[in-house]
């Protein structure tokens, strides 16, 4: 596995642990629909489902990790979220968050950006 893939998996694991510590229940990880993926689907209250994109970098030299969530990624994520909600017959609000992870041998920083974007 390529180093960047390994870093991404580490970041996703750190993000999941972070959410659990904050009281979220992880419903699904790496949910795929066609070419779209949602890294983490979580829930803290029965009224809201949280779709989480995790971005992990080992340096902020080129920008914060969350800056790399592109409009095309958002479009795909919304498509996958729609499929998840419909196929599971969920009647709850949907929120889209980003968890930005900066991880290297000297630093480990996690930033949770709630309501990072809207689906309309």
Order of alpha helices (4+ residues) and beta strands (2+ residues): alpha-beta-beta-beta-alpha-beta-beta
